[in-house]
Amino acid sequence: MTHLDLDLVPASVKWICSRLTEHGKRGWIVGGCVRDLLLGRPVADWDVATDALPNEMQRIFRDKHVIPTGIQHGTVTVMVDRRPHEVTTLRGEGAYTDGRRPDSVEFTSDISRDLARRDFTINAIAVDPTDGQVIDPFGGRDDLRRRLLRAVGDPRARFGEDGLRVLRAARFTATLEVELDPETRAAIAPSLETFKKVSAERVRDEWLKTMKASKPSRAFDVMRETGILAVSCPELLEGVGVSQNKWHAYDVWRHGMECLDACAGDPILRVAALLHDVGKPRTRAVGEKTADYTFYDHERVGAEMAEPILQRLRFSNDERARVVSLVRNHLICYSDEWNDATVRRWMRRVGVDRIDDLYALNEADVRGKGRDCEADLAALAGLKAHVERVKLAGAALAIRDLAIGGSDLMRELALPPGRILGEILGALLEDVVSDPALNERGELLQRARAFVEGKSAKT
C-alpha cells in the first residue's frame, strides 16, 4: 500500500510531462490516478496538471493534434499515440453559487493551490512521473495508510461548494474500502441542502459506480446514517427496523444490504437486488394461522414502487424494464411438484433473457436471509436443472418459436394486419407452453380458426 510504482505510468503520460519540462513548464499526474497508483489498483484515467497556460500548451504540443476540449477552464486534449490525454492548467476557483460548478476559475502556477480545491486528501496528491517527486500538502498518503477518507480543509466548505461530494464520500467508503473521518462525516447532514441541487443523473451515476464495489452496502449504510438516502430514495428507509419472520435473521433494510453484497452481477442487476424487497414494509401483516409476519404480494407492490424510483433517478427505459421485471419475479418457490408445463410457464412469464439474472438474484436473496439456506439453494439448483431439460426438449417459449406466424394467419385465414394477429399468436403460444405437441402447423391453424370464430360469435 502507498508504494508508488512509476513503471505503471504510461509512456505517453511521461512524455507529456517531459515535453512540458523541456519548455520550462511542469507536468504532474493528479487526483484519482495517483490515489489508485498508490493503492495498487488499476488506473482508468490519467489526469495531467500543468502550470502552462492553454495557449502555451497549444504551442508546446503543436506537433500533436491538440483539441480545445474545455479551454475556458484550462483543459486541452493532446493526442499521443492516437490516444487522447487531458491536460489541465493549474487553477483556483471562485464561489459555487449553484452548488455544482465554480462561478469562475483563475489560472495559477501553484500546484498546492490547485490541490487545495479538490474534495478529499487522498485525491489531492500530485506526482511528477519523470522524477518521482510527490506533492502532498494535505496528508493524503497518511490517510491512505490509515484507510481514512478526509475532506481537504473544512469539510463543510468542501461539501457546500459541490453537493455531489457528499455522495462521493459515501461511494468511496465502499469502492475504496475506507472509513469516513468523523469531522467529514459530521459535515454531511448540514450540507444536504446543497446535495438537493445535484441532478438525478449524477445521483444515478454514483449509484452505478457504487455497485462495482465488493460491498456496496457500506456506501448505502453511510447514505442512510447521514440523511443522503432520505433525499434521494426515502422509500428504502421504510425497511429500517421492520422485522421479518422466522426465515429471516435481519430486518428488511439489513436483509436488502446483505442481498446487495451477495448479488454477483453487473450494476443494474445489483440495483434490482437493492430494490427487490422495497415493497415489504407496505405489505407486512400478521398471518391468520400464526403470529409470524407475512408479506404477501410484496413482489408486485415492490415492482410498482421501483418504477417511479427509477424514473426519478433517470434510469433508461431498458434499465427500468429490467429492474422492475426482476423485482416483480424475484420470489421463486420451486419444488419437485413443478412439472415441465409449470417450468415452461415460469420461463414464459419471467422471460428467457431474465432467467440468469433471476438465478443470481435468488441466490443472493437466499444468502441474505442470515439463516440456514441449504434447502433453498438446493431448490434453486433443482430449478436450474429442470430449466435445462426443458430447453433441451426445444419447447416453444416465444411467439417466434411457433410453427406458424402472422403471414400464415393472413394468408390462410384471410385476416388483415392488425391487433388480432397478436391476440391469436399469444393464445396459441399459451396452448403450446402447456402442451408442446400442439406446435404443428395444421393444429395451430385449426386452433386459430376456432379463436377467430369464437371472437366473431361474441361480437
C-alpha positions as CSV (number, residue, x, y, z in Angstrom):
1,M,0.0,0.0,0.0
2,T,1.0,3.6,-0.9
3,H,4.1,2.3,-2.8
4,L,4.5,4.5,-5.9
5,D,5.4,2.3,-8.9
6,L,6.1,4.8,-11.7
7,D,6.7,2.0,-14.2
8,L,2.9,1.7,-14.3
9,V,2.6,5.2,-15.7
10,P,2.0,5.0,-19.5
11,A,5.0,6.2,-21.6
12,S,2.7,8.7,-23.3
13,V,1.8,10.4,-20.0
14,K,5.5,10.6,-19.0
15,W,6.3,12.0,-22.5
16,I,3.7,14.8,-22.0
17,C,5.3,15.8,-18.6
18,S,8.8,15.6,-20.1
19,R,7.8,17.8,-23.1
20,L,6.4,20.4,-20.6
21,T,9.6,20.4,-18.7
22,E,11.7,20.9,-21.8
23,H,9.7,24.1,-22.4
24,G,10.3,25.4,-18.9
25,K,7.0,24.2,-17.5
26,R,5.9,21.4,-15.2
27,G,3.6,18.5,-15.5
28,W,2.1,16.3,-12.8
29,I,-0.3,13.4,-12.6
30,V,-3.0,14.2,-10.1
31,G,-6.2,13.1,-8.5
32,G,-7.7,9.6,-8.7
33,C,-4.9,8.2,-10.8
34,V,-2.3,8.9,-8.2
35,R,-4.6,7.6,-5.5
36,D,-5.2,4.3,-7.3
37,L,-1.5,4.0,-8.2
38,L,-0.6,4.3,-4.5
39,L,-3.2,1.7,-3.6
40,G,-2.1,-0.7,-6.3
41,R,-5.4,-0.5,-8.1
42,P,-6.0,-0.4,-11.9
43,V,-6.0,3.2,-13.2
44,A,-8.8,4.0,-15.6
45,D,-7.9,7.6,-16.5
46,W,-4.6,9.6,-16.3
47,D,-5.1,13.2,-15.4
48,V,-2.2,15.6,-16.1
49,A,-2.0,19.1,-14.5
50,T,0.4,21.8,-15.6
51,D,1.5,25.3,-14.9
52,A,1.4,26.0,-18.6
53,L,-1.5,28.2,-19.8
54,P,-3.8,26.8,-22.5
55,N,-2.3,28.9,-25.3
56,E,1.2,27.7,-24.2
57,M,0.1,24.1,-24.3
58,Q,-1.1,24.6,-27.9
59,R,2.3,25.9,-28.8
60,I,4.2,23.2,-26.8
61,F,2.3,20.4,-28.4
62,R,1.9,22.0,-31.8
63,D,3.4,18.9,-33.5
64,K,0.5,16.8,-32.0
65,H,-3.2,17.1,-32.5
66,V,-4.5,19.4,-29.7
67,I,-8.2,19.7,-29.1
68,P,-9.5,22.7,-27.0
69,T,-11.8,20.4,-25.0
70,G,-12.6,22.8,-22.2
71,I,-10.1,25.6,-22.9
72,Q,-12.1,28.2,-21.0
73,H,-11.4,26.1,-17.9
74,G,-7.8,25.3,-18.9
75,T,-8.3,21.9,-20.4
76,V,-7.0,20.7,-23.7
77,T,-6.8,17.2,-25.1
78,V,-3.4,16.1,-26.5
79,M,-3.4,13.2,-28.9
80,V,-0.3,11.0,-28.3
81,D,0.0,7.5,-29.9
82,R,-3.6,8.1,-31.2
83,R,-4.9,8.2,-27.6
84,P,-6.5,11.3,-26.0
85,H,-4.8,12.8,-22.9
86,E,-6.5,15.6,-21.0
87,V,-4.0,18.2,-19.7
88,T,-5.4,21.0,-17.5
89,T,-3.8,24.2,-16.3
90,L,-3.5,24.6,-12.5
91,R,-6.3,26.8,-11.2
92,G,-8.0,28.3,-8.2
93,E,-11.8,28.6,-8.1
94,G,-14.3,31.2,-7.1
95,A,-17.6,30.7,-5.3
96,Y,-20.0,27.8,-6.1
97,T,-23.4,29.6,-6.0
98,D,-25.1,26.8,-7.9
99,G,-23.7,24.1,-5.6
100,R,-22.1,22.3,-8.5
101,R,-19.6,24.3,-10.5
102,P,-17.4,27.3,-9.6
103,D,-18.6,30.7,-10.8
104,S,-15.1,31.5,-12.0
105,V,-11.7,29.9,-12.3
106,E,-8.3,31.6,-12.0
107,F,-5.2,30.0,-13.5
108,T,-2.2,29.7,-11.2
109,S,1.3,28.3,-11.2
110,D,1.0,27.0,-7.6
111,I,0.3,23.2,-7.5
112,S,-0.6,23.3,-3.8
113,R,-3.3,25.9,-4.6
114,D,-4.7,23.6,-7.2
115,L,-4.7,20.6,-4.9
116,A,-6.5,22.7,-2.2
117,R,-9.6,22.9,-4.4
118,R,-10.0,19.2,-4.5
119,D,-12.5,17.1,-2.4
120,F,-10.6,14.6,-0.3
121,T,-7.0,14.4,0.8
122,I,-6.4,11.1,-0.9
123,N,-7.4,12.8,-4.2
124,A,-5.2,15.8,-3.5
125,I,-1.8,14.3,-4.3
126,A,0.4,15.2,-7.3
127,V,3.4,13.3,-8.7
128,D,5.9,14.3,-11.3
129,P,6.2,11.0,-13.2
130,T,9.6,12.0,-14.7
131,D,11.4,12.2,-11.3
132,G,9.0,10.7,-8.8
133,Q,8.6,14.0,-6.8
134,V,5.4,13.8,-4.7
135,I,3.5,16.8,-3.6
136,D,1.1,16.0,-0.8
137,P,0.2,19.2,1.2
138,F,-2.8,17.7,3.0
139,G,-1.5,14.3,4.2
140,G,-3.3,12.2,1.6
141,R,-0.7,9.4,1.8
142,D,-1.0,9.1,5.5
143,D,-4.8,8.9,5.1
144,L,-4.4,6.1,2.6
145,R,-2.3,4.2,5.0
146,R,-4.9,4.7,7.7
147,R,-7.7,3.9,5.3
148,L,-9.3,7.2,6.1
149,L,-11.5,9.4,3.9
150,R,-11.0,13.0,5.0
151,A,-12.1,16.3,3.3
152,V,-9.5,18.8,2.2
153,G,-9.6,21.7,4.7
154,D,-13.0,22.5,6.1
155,P,-15.4,19.7,5.1
156,R,-18.5,21.9,5.3
157,A,-16.8,24.3,2.9
158,R,-15.9,21.5,0.5
159,F,-19.4,20.0,0.6
160,G,-21.0,23.4,0.3
161,E,-19.1,24.0,-2.9
162,D,-20.3,20.9,-4.7
163,G,-23.3,18.9,-3.4
164,L,-22.2,15.7,-5.2
165,R,-19.2,15.4,-2.9
166,V,-21.3,14.0,0.0
167,L,-22.5,11.2,-2.3
168,R,-18.9,10.6,-3.5
169,A,-17.9,10.3,0.2
170,A,-20.4,7.6,0.6
171,R,-19.3,5.9,-2.6
172,F,-15.6,5.9,-1.7
173,T,-16.3,4.2,1.6
174,A,-17.4,1.2,-0.4
175,T,-15.2,1.3,-3.6
176,L,-12.0,2.2,-1.7
177,E,-12.9,0.3,1.5
178,V,-12.1,3.3,3.7
179,E,-13.7,4.8,6.8
180,L,-15.1,8.3,7.0
181,D,-13.2,10.8,9.1
182,P,-15.6,11.8,11.9
183,E,-15.4,15.5,11.1
184,T,-16.0,14.8,7.4
185,R,-19.0,12.6,8.3
186,A,-20.5,15.2,10.6
187,A,-20.4,17.8,7.8
188,I,-22.7,15.7,5.5
189,A,-26.0,16.3,7.2
190,P,-25.6,20.1,7.3
191,S,-24.7,20.0,3.6
192,L,-27.8,18.2,2.3
193,E,-29.5,21.4,1.0
194,T,-26.6,21.7,-1.4
195,F,-26.9,18.0,-2.2
196,K,-30.5,18.6,-3.2
197,K,-29.2,20.7,-6.1
198,V,-27.4,17.7,-7.7
199,S,-29.1,16.3,-10.8
200,A,-30.8,12.9,-10.7
201,E,-28.5,11.8,-13.5
202,R,-25.4,12.4,-11.3
203,V,-27.0,10.5,-8.4
204,R,-27.8,7.6,-10.7
205,D,-24.2,7.6,-11.9
206,E,-22.8,7.5,-8.4
207,W,-25.2,4.6,-7.6
208,L,-23.9,2.6,-10.5
209,K,-20.3,3.3,-9.6
210,T,-21.0,2.2,-6.1
211,M,-22.4,-1.1,-7.4
212,K,-18.9,-2.0,-8.6
213,A,-17.7,-2.3,-5.0
214,S,-17.2,-5.6,-3.3
215,K,-19.7,-4.5,-0.6
216,P,-21.9,-1.6,-1.9
217,S,-23.8,-1.8,1.4
218,R,-21.0,0.2,3.0
219,A,-22.0,3.2,0.9
220,F,-25.7,2.8,1.4
221,D,-25.3,2.5,5.1
222,V,-23.5,5.8,5.1
223,M,-26.3,7.3,2.9
224,R,-28.9,6.1,5.4
225,E,-27.0,7.3,8.5
226,T,-26.2,10.7,7.2
227,G,-29.5,11.6,5.6
228,I,-28.4,11.3,1.9
229,L,-30.9,8.5,1.3
230,A,-33.8,10.5,2.8
231,V,-33.2,12.9,-0.1
232,S,-32.5,10.5,-3.0
233,C,-34.6,7.4,-2.1
234,P,-36.7,7.7,1.0
235,E,-38.7,4.6,0.0
236,L,-35.7,2.4,1.0
237,L,-35.8,3.8,4.6
238,E,-39.2,2.3,5.1
239,G,-37.4,-1.1,5.7
240,V,-35.3,0.2,8.6
241,G,-36.3,-1.6,11.8
242,V,-39.0,-3.6,10.0
243,S,-38.6,-7.1,11.5
244,Q,-39.5,-10.1,9.4
245,N,-40.3,-13.7,10.2
246,K,-38.6,-16.9,11.3
247,W,-37.0,-17.3,7.9
248,H,-35.0,-14.1,8.3
249,A,-32.3,-13.1,10.8
250,Y,-32.4,-9.4,9.7
251,D,-34.9,-6.6,9.3
252,V,-35.9,-5.6,5.8
253,W,-33.2,-3.0,5.5
254,R,-30.3,-5.2,6.6
255,H,-31.6,-8.1,4.5
256,G,-31.5,-5.8,1.5
257,M,-28.0,-4.8,2.2
258,E,-26.9,-8.5,2.7
259,C,-28.6,-9.4,-0.6
260,L,-27.0,-6.5,-2.4
261,D,-23.5,-7.6,-1.3
262,A,-24.1,-11.2,-2.1
263,C,-25.5,-10.5,-5.6
264,A,-22.9,-11.3,-8.2
265,G,-23.6,-9.4,-11.4
266,D,-23.4,-6.1,-13.2
267,P,-24.5,-2.7,-11.6
268,I,-28.1,-2.8,-12.9
269,L,-28.6,-6.3,-11.5
270,R,-27.4,-5.1,-8.2
271,V,-29.8,-2.2,-8.3
272,A,-32.5,-4.8,-8.6
273,A,-31.0,-6.5,-5.5
274,L,-31.1,-3.2,-3.7
275,L,-34.8,-2.7,-4.5
276,H,-36.0,-6.3,-4.5
277,D,-37.9,-6.1,-1.2
278,V,-38.8,-2.4,-1.2
279,G,-42.5,-3.5,-1.1
280,K,-42.2,-5.5,2.1
281,P,-42.9,-2.8,4.7
282,R,-46.2,-1.8,2.9
283,T,-47.4,-5.4,2.8
284,R,-46.4,-6.7,6.2
285,A,-49.2,-8.4,8.1
286,V,-49.7,-11.0,10.8
287,G,-50.7,-14.4,9.5
288,E,-54.1,-15.8,10.3
289,K,-52.7,-19.1,11.4
290,T,-49.5,-17.9,13.1
291,A,-48.3,-14.9,15.0
292,D,-45.5,-14.5,12.5
293,Y,-45.3,-11.8,9.8
294,T,-46.3,-12.3,6.2
295,F,-45.5,-10.2,3.2
296,Y,-48.0,-11.4,0.6
297,D,-47.7,-9.8,-2.8
298,H,-44.7,-7.8,-1.8
299,E,-43.0,-8.5,-5.1
300,R,-45.9,-6.9,-7.1
301,V,-46.0,-3.8,-4.7
302,G,-42.2,-3.6,-4.9
303,A,-42.3,-3.6,-8.7
304,E,-44.9,-0.8,-8.6
305,M,-42.7,1.2,-6.2
306,A,-39.5,0.6,-8.2
307,E,-40.8,2.1,-11.4
308,P,-41.2,5.7,-10.1
309,I,-37.9,5.4,-8.1
310,L,-36.0,4.5,-11.3
311,Q,-37.8,7.2,-13.3
312,R,-36.9,9.8,-10.7
313,L,-33.3,8.8,-10.9
314,R,-33.3,8.9,-14.7
315,F,-32.5,5.2,-15.4
316,S,-33.1,4.4,-19.1
317,N,-36.2,2.6,-20.3
318,D,-34.3,-0.6,-20.8
319,E,-32.7,-0.4,-17.3
320,R,-36.1,0.3,-15.7
321,A,-37.8,-2.6,-17.5
322,R,-35.0,-5.0,-16.4
323,V,-35.1,-3.9,-12.8
324,V,-38.9,-3.8,-12.5
325,S,-39.2,-7.3,-14.1
326,L,-36.6,-8.7,-11.7
327,V,-38.3,-7.2,-8.6
328,R,-41.6,-8.5,-9.8
329,N,-40.3,-12.0,-10.3
330,H,-37.6,-12.4,-7.7
331,L,-39.7,-14.7,-5.5
332,I,-39.1,-18.3,-6.7
333,C,-40.8,-21.1,-4.9
334,Y,-39.7,-24.1,-6.9
335,S,-40.4,-27.6,-5.7
336,D,-40.4,-31.2,-7.0
337,E,-44.2,-30.7,-7.7
338,W,-43.4,-28.5,-10.7
339,N,-43.8,-30.4,-13.9
340,D,-42.5,-29.5,-17.3
341,A,-45.5,-27.4,-18.1
342,T,-45.1,-25.4,-14.9
343,V,-41.5,-24.7,-15.7
344,R,-42.3,-23.6,-19.2
345,R,-45.0,-21.3,-17.9
346,W,-42.5,-19.8,-15.4
347,M,-39.9,-19.3,-18.2
348,R,-42.5,-17.7,-20.4
349,R,-43.7,-15.4,-17.6
350,V,-40.3,-14.2,-16.4
351,G,-38.7,-14.1,-19.9
352,V,-35.9,-16.4,-21.1
353,D,-33.5,-13.5,-21.2
354,R,-34.1,-12.7,-17.5
355,I,-33.5,-16.2,-16.2
356,D,-29.8,-16.0,-15.4
357,D,-30.4,-12.7,-13.7
358,L,-33.1,-14.3,-11.5
359,Y,-30.8,-17.1,-10.6
360,A,-28.2,-14.7,-9.3
361,L,-30.8,-12.5,-7.6
362,N,-32.5,-15.5,-5.9
363,E,-29.2,-16.9,-4.7
364,A,-28.3,-13.6,-3.2
365,D,-31.8,-13.2,-1.7
366,V,-31.4,-16.7,0.0
367,R,-27.9,-16.0,1.3
368,G,-29.0,-12.6,2.6
369,K,-31.6,-14.1,5.0
370,G,-28.9,-14.9,7.5
371,R,-30.4,-18.3,8.2
372,D,-29.6,-21.9,7.1
373,C,-30.0,-21.7,3.3
374,E,-29.1,-25.1,2.1
375,A,-32.6,-26.2,1.3
376,D,-33.3,-23.0,-0.7
377,L,-30.1,-23.3,-2.6
378,A,-30.9,-27.0,-3.4
379,A,-34.3,-25.8,-4.7
380,L,-32.6,-23.3,-6.9
381,A,-30.2,-26.0,-8.2
382,G,-33.3,-28.1,-9.0
383,L,-34.9,-25.3,-10.9
384,K,-31.7,-24.8,-13.0
385,A,-31.6,-28.4,-13.9
386,H,-35.3,-28.6,-14.8
387,V,-35.0,-25.5,-17.0
388,E,-32.1,-27.0,-18.8
389,R,-34.1,-30.2,-19.5
390,V,-36.9,-28.0,-20.9
391,K,-34.5,-26.1,-23.1
392,L,-33.0,-29.3,-24.5
393,A,-36.5,-30.5,-25.3
394,G,-36.9,-27.5,-27.7
395,A,-40.1,-26.2,-26.2
396,A,-41.7,-23.1,-27.7
397,L,-41.4,-20.2,-25.2
398,A,-41.9,-17.2,-27.5
399,I,-44.1,-16.4,-30.5
400,R,-41.2,-16.7,-32.8
401,D,-40.9,-20.4,-31.8
402,L,-44.4,-21.2,-33.1
403,A,-44.8,-23.3,-36.2
404,I,-46.8,-20.5,-37.8
405,G,-46.6,-16.7,-37.9
406,G,-48.6,-13.7,-38.8
407,S,-48.1,-14.1,-42.5
408,D,-49.6,-17.6,-42.3
409,L,-52.7,-16.3,-40.5
410,M,-53.2,-13.6,-43.1
411,R,-52.8,-16.0,-46.0
412,E,-54.7,-19.0,-44.6
413,L,-57.5,-17.2,-42.7
414,A,-57.7,-14.1,-44.9
415,L,-57.1,-11.8,-41.9
416,P,-55.9,-8.2,-42.3
417,P,-52.9,-6.9,-40.5
418,G,-53.7,-5.7,-37.0
419,R,-54.0,-6.5,-33.3
420,I,-56.0,-9.6,-34.0
421,L,-52.8,-11.4,-35.2
422,G,-51.0,-10.7,-32.0
423,E,-54.0,-11.9,-30.0
424,I,-54.2,-15.2,-31.9
425,L,-50.5,-15.9,-31.7
426,G,-50.5,-15.1,-28.0
427,A,-53.3,-17.5,-27.4
428,L,-51.6,-20.2,-29.4
429,L,-48.4,-19.8,-27.5
430,E,-50.2,-20.3,-24.2
431,D,-51.6,-23.6,-25.6
432,V,-48.2,-24.7,-26.8
433,V,-46.5,-23.8,-23.5
434,S,-49.0,-26.2,-21.8
435,D,-48.6,-28.9,-24.4
436,P,-45.6,-28.7,-26.8
437,A,-47.1,-31.4,-29.0
438,L,-49.6,-28.8,-30.3
439,N,-46.8,-26.9,-32.0
440,E,-47.6,-28.2,-35.5
441,R,-48.8,-26.1,-38.5
442,G,-52.1,-27.8,-39.1
443,E,-53.1,-28.0,-35.4
444,L,-52.2,-24.3,-34.9
445,L,-54.2,-23.2,-37.9
446,Q,-57.2,-25.2,-36.7
447,R,-57.0,-23.6,-33.3
448,A,-56.5,-20.1,-34.9
449,R,-59.8,-20.6,-36.9
450,A,-61.6,-21.6,-33.8
451,F,-60.3,-18.5,-32.0
452,V,-61.5,-16.2,-34.8
453,E,-64.9,-17.9,-34.9
454,G,-65.2,-17.6,-31.2
455,K,-64.5,-13.8,-31.3
456,S,-67.0,-13.4,-34.2
457,A,-69.7,-15.2,-32.2
458,K,-69.1,-12.9,-29.2
459,T,-69.5,-9.8,-31.3
